[in-house]
Amino acid sequence: MQPSAGIDYLANEIRTAAPQKLRLMLIEGALRCGRQALEFWRDQDREQASEALIRCQQIVTELICSLDSRHHSQLVGRIAGIYLFIFRSLVAAHLHQDEARLAEAMSVLEVERETWRQVCANHLSAADSQAERERSDFSA
């Protein structure tokens, strides 16, 4: 696969993804950046580690900014608190090259990833059920 084909595929996946899938993709991107930072620290490449942590922080910022508090404001407030904890842990990890703080943030992101995987799976199941009902209504 040519590099531009991979970029085109990803761009198309983003354009057509459901909101739940987009959130999952952001969380997975944050986890990927966090793992990269850890690897760069272990390789003594502080500059690359810093860039990876900044990307991770930017993704978490996007997760925070994309929350819509107009609906379920208490729930959104709790989720925002989780994302703020992750962000603060990432900043502390970055400032002090603290693997433990990075690990804290990563473990919470992993729980979030699993939650959103389940949300996406439930969304697909509901969509499949709706499509099946529509097919049976059409054929009746």
PyMOL commands that place a pseudoatom at each C-alpha (Angstrom):
pseudoatom trace, name=CA, resn=MET, resi=1, chain=A, elem=C, hetatm=0, pos=[0.000, 0.000, 0.000]
pseudoatom trace, name=CA, resn=GLN, resi=2, chain=A, elem=C, hetatm=0, pos=[1.375, 3.402, -0.954]
pseudoatom trace, name=CA, resn=PRO, resi=3, chain=A, elem=C, hetatm=0, pos=[1.627, 6.023, 1.811]
pseudoatom trace, name=CA, resn=SER, resi=4, chain=A, elem=C, hetatm=0, pos=[-0.969, 8.249, 0.156]
pseudoatom trace, name=CA, resn=ALA, resi=5, chain=A, elem=C, hetatm=0, pos=[-3.371, 5.296, -0.076]
pseudoatom trace, name=CA, resn=GLY, resi=6, chain=A, elem=C, hetatm=0, pos=[-3.077, 4.776, 3.685]
pseudoatom trace, name=CA, resn=ILE, resi=7, chain=A, elem=C, hetatm=0, pos=[-3.695, 8.463, 4.327]
pseudoatom trace, name=CA, resn=ASP, resi=8, chain=A, elem=C, hetatm=0, pos=[-6.671, 8.441, 1.952]
pseudoatom trace, name=CA, resn=TYR, resi=9, chain=A, elem=C, hetatm=0, pos=[-8.096, 5.374, 3.707]
pseudoatom trace, name=CA, resn=LEU, resi=10, chain=A, elem=C, hetatm=0, pos=[-7.751, 6.995, 7.129]
pseudoatom trace, name=CA, resn=ALA, resi=11, chain=A, elem=C, hetatm=0, pos=[-9.274, 10.260, 5.893]
pseudoatom trace, name=CA, resn=ASN, resi=12, chain=A, elem=C, hetatm=0, pos=[-12.238, 8.367, 4.461]
pseudoatom trace, name=CA, resn=GLU, resi=13, chain=A, elem=C, hetatm=0, pos=[-12.654, 6.364, 7.662]
pseudoatom trace, name=CA, resn=ILE, resi=14, chain=A, elem=C, hetatm=0, pos=[-12.741, 9.602, 9.670]
pseudoatom trace, name=CA, resn=ARG, resi=15, chain=A, elem=C, hetatm=0, pos=[-15.232, 11.259, 7.302]
pseudoatom trace, name=CA, resn=THR, resi=16, chain=A, elem=C, hetatm=0, pos=[-17.649, 8.343, 7.477]
pseudoatom trace, name=CA, resn=ALA, resi=17, chain=A, elem=C, hetatm=0, pos=[-17.244, 7.314, 11.117]
pseudoatom trace, name=CA, resn=ALA, resi=18, chain=A, elem=C, hetatm=0, pos=[-20.001, 7.592, 13.680]
pseudoatom trace, name=CA, resn=PRO, resi=19, chain=A, elem=C, hetatm=0, pos=[-19.295, 9.993, 16.572]
pseudoatom trace, name=CA, resn=GLN, resi=20, chain=A, elem=C, hetatm=0, pos=[-18.691, 7.029, 18.896]
pseudoatom trace, name=CA, resn=LYS, resi=21, chain=A, elem=C, hetatm=0, pos=[-16.057, 5.634, 16.536]
pseudoatom trace, name=CA, resn=LEU, resi=22, chain=A, elem=C, hetatm=0, pos=[-14.370, 9.043, 16.246]
pseudoatom trace, name=CA, resn=ARG, resi=23, chain=A, elem=C, hetatm=0, pos=[-14.040, 9.251, 20.031]
pseudoatom trace, name=CA, resn=LEU, resi=24, chain=A, elem=C, hetatm=0, pos=[-12.611, 5.725, 20.102]
pseudoatom trace, name=CA, resn=MET, resi=25, chain=A, elem=C, hetatm=0, pos=[-10.121, 6.675, 17.380]
pseudoatom trace, name=CA, resn=LEU, resi=26, chain=A, elem=C, hetatm=0, pos=[-8.993, 9.698, 19.411]
pseudoatom trace, name=CA, resn=ILE, resi=27, chain=A, elem=C, hetatm=0, pos=[-8.512, 7.583, 22.533]
pseudoatom trace, name=CA, resn=GLU, resi=28, chain=A, elem=C, hetatm=0, pos=[-6.521, 5.023, 20.555]
pseudoatom trace, name=CA, resn=GLY, resi=29, chain=A, elem=C, hetatm=0, pos=[-4.393, 7.830, 19.119]
pseudoatom trace, name=CA, resn=ALA, resi=30, chain=A, elem=C, hetatm=0, pos=[-3.672, 9.156, 22.609]
pseudoatom trace, name=CA, resn=LEU, resi=31, chain=A, elem=C, hetatm=0, pos=[-2.661, 5.686, 23.763]
pseudoatom trace, name=CA, resn=ARG, resi=32, chain=A, elem=C, hetatm=0, pos=[-0.392, 5.267, 20.744]
pseudoatom trace, name=CA, resn=CYS, resi=33, chain=A, elem=C, hetatm=0, pos=[1.323, 8.601, 21.462]
pseudoatom trace, name=CA, resn=GLY, resi=34, chain=A, elem=C, hetatm=0, pos=[1.736, 7.706, 25.134]
pseudoatom trace, name=CA, resn=ARG, resi=35, chain=A, elem=C, hetatm=0, pos=[3.367, 4.390, 24.230]
pseudoatom trace, name=CA, resn=GLN, resi=36, chain=A, elem=C, hetatm=0, pos=[5.661, 6.182, 21.799]
pseudoatom trace, name=CA, resn=ALA, resi=37, chain=A, elem=C, hetatm=0, pos=[6.703, 8.653, 24.495]
pseudoatom trace, name=CA, resn=LEU, resi=38, chain=A, elem=C, hetatm=0, pos=[7.544, 5.814, 26.832]
pseudoatom trace, name=CA, resn=GLU, resi=39, chain=A, elem=C, hetatm=0, pos=[9.666, 4.116, 24.161]
pseudoatom trace, name=CA, resn=PHE, resi=40, chain=A, elem=C, hetatm=0, pos=[11.474, 7.354, 23.365]
pseudoatom trace, name=CA, resn=TRP, resi=41, chain=A, elem=C, hetatm=0, pos=[12.248, 7.901, 27.050]
pseudoatom trace, name=CA, resn=ARG, resi=42, chain=A, elem=C, hetatm=0, pos=[13.676, 4.414, 27.273]
pseudoatom trace, name=CA, resn=ASP, resi=43, chain=A, elem=C, hetatm=0, pos=[15.811, 5.156, 24.174]
pseudoatom trace, name=CA, resn=GLN, resi=44, chain=A, elem=C, hetatm=0, pos=[16.976, 8.419, 25.807]
pseudoatom trace, name=CA, resn=ASP, resi=45, chain=A, elem=C, hetatm=0, pos=[15.358, 10.495, 23.028]
pseudoatom trace, name=CA, resn=ARG, resi=46, chain=A, elem=C, hetatm=0, pos=[13.872, 13.302, 25.089]
pseudoatom trace, name=CA, resn=GLU, resi=47, chain=A, elem=C, hetatm=0, pos=[12.950, 15.463, 22.098]
pseudoatom trace, name=CA, resn=GLN, resi=48, chain=A, elem=C, hetatm=0, pos=[10.863, 12.767, 20.405]
pseudoatom trace, name=CA, resn=ALA, resi=49, chain=A, elem=C, hetatm=0, pos=[9.307, 11.799, 23.742]
pseudoatom trace, name=CA, resn=SER, resi=50, chain=A, elem=C, hetatm=0, pos=[8.334, 15.416, 24.292]
pseudoatom trace, name=CA, resn=GLU, resi=51, chain=A, elem=C, hetatm=0, pos=[6.706, 15.623, 20.864]
pseudoatom trace, name=CA, resn=ALA, resi=52, chain=A, elem=C, hetatm=0, pos=[4.768, 12.416, 21.467]
pseudoatom trace, name=CA, resn=LEU, resi=53, chain=A, elem=C, hetatm=0, pos=[3.543, 13.681, 24.845]
pseudoatom trace, name=CA, resn=ILE, resi=54, chain=A, elem=C, hetatm=0, pos=[2.481, 16.992, 23.331]
pseudoatom trace, name=CA, resn=ARG, resi=55, chain=A, elem=C, hetatm=0, pos=[0.478, 15.123, 20.665]
pseudoatom trace, name=CA, resn=CYS, resi=56, chain=A, elem=C, hetatm=0, pos=[-1.076, 13.002, 23.413]
pseudoatom trace, name=CA, resn=GLN, resi=57, chain=A, elem=C, hetatm=0, pos=[-2.014, 16.134, 25.382]
pseudoatom trace, name=CA, resn=GLN, resi=58, chain=A, elem=C, hetatm=0, pos=[-3.506, 17.686, 22.242]
pseudoatom trace, name=CA, resn=ILE, resi=59, chain=A, elem=C, hetatm=0, pos=[-5.677, 14.625, 21.661]
pseudoatom trace, name=CA, resn=VAL, resi=60, chain=A, elem=C, hetatm=0, pos=[-6.905, 14.659, 25.267]
pseudoatom trace, name=CA, resn=THR, resi=61, chain=A, elem=C, hetatm=0, pos=[-7.645, 18.373, 24.863]
pseudoatom trace, name=CA, resn=GLU, resi=62, chain=A, elem=C, hetatm=0, pos=[-9.750, 17.514, 21.812]
pseudoatom trace, name=CA, resn=LEU, resi=63, chain=A, elem=C, hetatm=0, pos=[-11.589, 14.881, 23.866]
pseudoatom trace, name=CA, resn=ILE, resi=64, chain=A, elem=C, hetatm=0, pos=[-12.370, 17.523, 26.498]
pseudoatom trace, name=CA, resn=CYS, resi=65, chain=A, elem=C, hetatm=0, pos=[-13.413, 20.184, 23.991]
pseudoatom trace, name=CA, resn=SER, resi=66, chain=A, elem=C, hetatm=0, pos=[-15.718, 17.816, 22.124]
pseudoatom trace, name=CA, resn=LEU, resi=67, chain=A, elem=C, hetatm=0, pos=[-17.869, 17.130, 25.187]
pseudoatom trace, name=CA, resn=ASP, resi=68, chain=A, elem=C, hetatm=0, pos=[-21.365, 18.628, 24.889]
pseudoatom trace, name=CA, resn=SER, resi=69, chain=A, elem=C, hetatm=0, pos=[-22.600, 19.747, 28.296]
pseudoatom trace, name=CA, resn=ARG, resi=70, chain=A, elem=C, hetatm=0, pos=[-26.038, 20.729, 26.952]
pseudoatom trace, name=CA, resn=HIS, resi=71, chain=A, elem=C, hetatm=0, pos=[-27.162, 17.133, 27.442]
pseudoatom trace, name=CA, resn=HIS, resi=72, chain=A, elem=C, hetatm=0, pos=[-26.621, 15.086, 30.590]
pseudoatom trace, name=CA, resn=SER, resi=73, chain=A, elem=C, hetatm=0, pos=[-24.551, 17.849, 32.184]
pseudoatom trace, name=CA, resn=GLN, resi=74, chain=A, elem=C, hetatm=0, pos=[-23.745, 15.869, 35.340]
pseudoatom trace, name=CA, resn=LEU, resi=75, chain=A, elem=C, hetatm=0, pos=[-22.437, 12.925, 33.339]
pseudoatom trace, name=CA, resn=VAL, resi=76, chain=A, elem=C, hetatm=0, pos=[-20.487, 15.205, 31.019]
pseudoatom trace, name=CA, resn=GLY, resi=77, chain=A, elem=C, hetatm=0, pos=[-18.985, 16.933, 34.065]
pseudoatom trace, name=CA, resn=ARG, resi=78, chain=A, elem=C, hetatm=0, pos=[-17.783, 13.587, 35.416]
pseudoatom trace, name=CA, resn=ILE, resi=79, chain=A, elem=C, hetatm=0, pos=[-16.308, 12.600, 32.067]
pseudoatom trace, name=CA, resn=ALA, resi=80, chain=A, elem=C, hetatm=0, pos=[-14.605, 15.989, 31.809]
pseudoatom trace, name=CA, resn=GLY, resi=81, chain=A, elem=C, hetatm=0, pos=[-13.112, 15.378, 35.245]
pseudoatom trace, name=CA, resn=ILE, resi=82, chain=A, elem=C, hetatm=0, pos=[-11.663, 12.073, 34.053]
pseudoatom trace, name=CA, resn=TYR, resi=83, chain=A, elem=C, hetatm=0, pos=[-10.151, 13.707, 30.968]
pseudoatom trace, name=CA, resn=LEU, resi=84, chain=A, elem=C, hetatm=0, pos=[-8.747, 16.556, 33.089]
pseudoatom trace, name=CA, resn=PHE, resi=85, chain=A, elem=C, hetatm=0, pos=[-7.110, 14.005, 35.378]
pseudoatom trace, name=CA, resn=ILE, resi=86, chain=A, elem=C, hetatm=0, pos=[-5.549, 12.347, 32.320]
pseudoatom trace, name=CA, resn=PHE, resi=87, chain=A, elem=C, hetatm=0, pos=[-4.378, 15.712, 30.993]
pseudoatom trace, name=CA, resn=ARG, resi=88, chain=A, elem=C, hetatm=0, pos=[-2.832, 16.750, 34.319]
pseudoatom trace, name=CA, resn=SER, resi=89, chain=A, elem=C, hetatm=0, pos=[-1.084, 13.388, 34.610]
pseudoatom trace, name=CA, resn=LEU, resi=90, chain=A, elem=C, hetatm=0, pos=[0.333, 13.804, 31.106]
pseudoatom trace, name=CA, resn=VAL, resi=91, chain=A, elem=C, hetatm=0, pos=[1.591, 17.302, 31.891]
pseudoatom trace, name=CA, resn=ALA, resi=92, chain=A, elem=C, hetatm=0, pos=[3.219, 16.119, 35.129]
pseudoatom trace, name=CA, resn=ALA, resi=93, chain=A, elem=C, hetatm=0, pos=[4.751, 13.143, 33.323]
pseudoatom trace, name=CA, resn=HIS, resi=94, chain=A, elem=C, hetatm=0, pos=[6.089, 15.470, 30.660]
pseudoatom trace, name=CA, resn=LEU, resi=95, chain=A, elem=C, hetatm=0, pos=[7.544, 18.013, 33.087]
pseudoatom trace, name=CA, resn=HIS, resi=96, chain=A, elem=C, hetatm=0, pos=[9.243, 15.444, 35.303]
pseudoatom trace, name=CA, resn=GLN, resi=97, chain=A, elem=C, hetatm=0, pos=[9.803, 12.589, 32.859]
pseudoatom trace, name=CA, resn=ASP, resi=98, chain=A, elem=C, hetatm=0, pos=[7.737, 10.533, 35.246]
pseudoatom trace, name=CA, resn=GLU, resi=99, chain=A, elem=C, hetatm=0, pos=[6.873, 7.116, 33.844]
pseudoatom trace, name=CA, resn=ALA, resi=100, chain=A, elem=C, hetatm=0, pos=[4.522, 6.426, 36.759]
pseudoatom trace, name=CA, resn=ARG, resi=101, chain=A, elem=C, hetatm=0, pos=[2.383, 9.473, 35.948]
pseudoatom trace, name=CA, resn=LEU, resi=102, chain=A, elem=C, hetatm=0, pos=[2.333, 8.482, 32.287]
pseudoatom trace, name=CA, resn=ALA, resi=103, chain=A, elem=C, hetatm=0, pos=[1.297, 4.967, 33.304]
pseudoatom trace, name=CA, resn=GLU, resi=104, chain=A, elem=C, hetatm=0, pos=[-1.569, 6.446, 35.378]
pseudoatom trace, name=CA, resn=ALA, resi=105, chain=A, elem=C, hetatm=0, pos=[-2.858, 8.385, 32.402]
pseudoatom trace, name=CA, resn=MET, resi=106, chain=A, elem=C, hetatm=0, pos=[-2.465, 5.396, 30.111]
pseudoatom trace, name=CA, resn=SER, resi=107, chain=A, elem=C, hetatm=0, pos=[-4.357, 3.050, 32.433]
pseudoatom trace, name=CA, resn=VAL, resi=108, chain=A, elem=C, hetatm=0, pos=[-7.331, 5.432, 32.566]
pseudoatom trace, name=CA, resn=LEU, resi=109, chain=A, elem=C, hetatm=0, pos=[-7.202, 5.831, 28.783]
pseudoatom trace, name=CA, resn=GLU, resi=110, chain=A, elem=C, hetatm=0, pos=[-7.225, 2.046, 28.421]
pseudoatom trace, name=CA, resn=VAL, resi=111, chain=A, elem=C, hetatm=0, pos=[-10.426, 1.851, 30.487]
pseudoatom trace, name=CA, resn=GLU, resi=112, chain=A, elem=C, hetatm=0, pos=[-11.908, 4.603, 28.312]
pseudoatom trace, name=CA, resn=ARG, resi=113, chain=A, elem=C, hetatm=0, pos=[-10.895, 2.700, 25.184]
pseudoatom trace, name=CA, resn=GLU, resi=114, chain=A, elem=C, hetatm=0, pos=[-12.662, -0.436, 26.385]
pseudoatom trace, name=CA, resn=THR, resi=115, chain=A, elem=C, hetatm=0, pos=[-15.754, 1.574, 27.301]
pseudoatom trace, name=CA, resn=TRP, resi=116, chain=A, elem=C, hetatm=0, pos=[-15.907, 3.163, 23.859]
pseudoatom trace, name=CA, resn=ARG, resi=117, chain=A, elem=C, hetatm=0, pos=[-15.250, -0.173, 22.148]
pseudoatom trace, name=CA, resn=GLN, resi=118, chain=A, elem=C, hetatm=0, pos=[-18.351, -1.488, 23.894]
pseudoatom trace, name=CA, resn=VAL, resi=119, chain=A, elem=C, hetatm=0, pos=[-20.333, 1.633, 22.958]
pseudoatom trace, name=CA, resn=CYS, resi=120, chain=A, elem=C, hetatm=0, pos=[-19.322, 1.160, 19.312]
pseudoatom trace, name=CA, resn=ALA, resi=121, chain=A, elem=C, hetatm=0, pos=[-20.220, -2.542, 19.405]
pseudoatom trace, name=CA, resn=ASN, resi=122, chain=A, elem=C, hetatm=0, pos=[-23.630, -1.761, 20.931]
pseudoatom trace, name=CA, resn=HIS, resi=123, chain=A, elem=C, hetatm=0, pos=[-24.186, 0.959, 18.340]
pseudoatom trace, name=CA, resn=LEU, resi=124, chain=A, elem=C, hetatm=0, pos=[-23.426, -1.518, 15.539]
pseudoatom trace, name=CA, resn=SER, resi=125, chain=A, elem=C, hetatm=0, pos=[-25.720, -4.121, 17.088]
pseudoatom trace, name=CA, resn=ALA, resi=126, chain=A, elem=C, hetatm=0, pos=[-28.535, -1.587, 17.327]
pseudoatom trace, name=CA, resn=ALA, resi=127, chain=A, elem=C, hetatm=0, pos=[-27.939, -0.484, 13.722]
pseudoatom trace, name=CA, resn=ASP, resi=128, chain=A, elem=C, hetatm=0, pos=[-27.967, -4.108, 12.544]
pseudoatom trace, name=CA, resn=SER, resi=129, chain=A, elem=C, hetatm=0, pos=[-31.222, -4.749, 14.415]
pseudoatom trace, name=CA, resn=GLN, resi=130, chain=A, elem=C, hetatm=0, pos=[-32.781, -1.639, 12.877]
pseudoatom trace, name=CA, resn=ALA, resi=131, chain=A, elem=C, hetatm=0, pos=[-31.662, -2.688, 9.385]
pseudoatom trace, name=CA, resn=GLU, resi=132, chain=A, elem=C, hetatm=0, pos=[-33.123, -6.165, 9.930]
pseudoatom trace, name=CA, resn=ARG, resi=133, chain=A, elem=C, hetatm=0, pos=[-36.447, -4.670, 11.060]
pseudoatom trace, name=CA, resn=GLU, resi=134, chain=A, elem=C, hetatm=0, pos=[-36.490, -2.428, 7.989]
pseudoatom trace, name=CA, resn=ARG, resi=135, chain=A, elem=C, hetatm=0, pos=[-35.767, -5.392, 5.698]
pseudoatom trace, name=CA, resn=SER, resi=136, chain=A, elem=C, hetatm=0, pos=[-38.568, -7.449, 7.284]
pseudoatom trace, name=CA, resn=ASP, resi=137, chain=A, elem=C, hetatm=0, pos=[-40.978, -4.479, 7.050]
pseudoatom trace, name=CA, resn=PHE, resi=138, chain=A, elem=C, hetatm=0, pos=[-40.093, -4.046, 3.400]
pseudoatom trace, name=CA, resn=SER, resi=139, chain=A, elem=C, hetatm=0, pos=[-40.549, -7.726, 2.531]
pseudoatom trace, name=CA, resn=ALA, resi=140, chain=A, elem=C, hetatm=0, pos=[-43.841, -8.054, 4.439]
for i in range(1, 140): cmd.bond("trace and resi %d" % i, "trace and resi %d" % (i + 1))
show_as sticks, trace
zoom trace
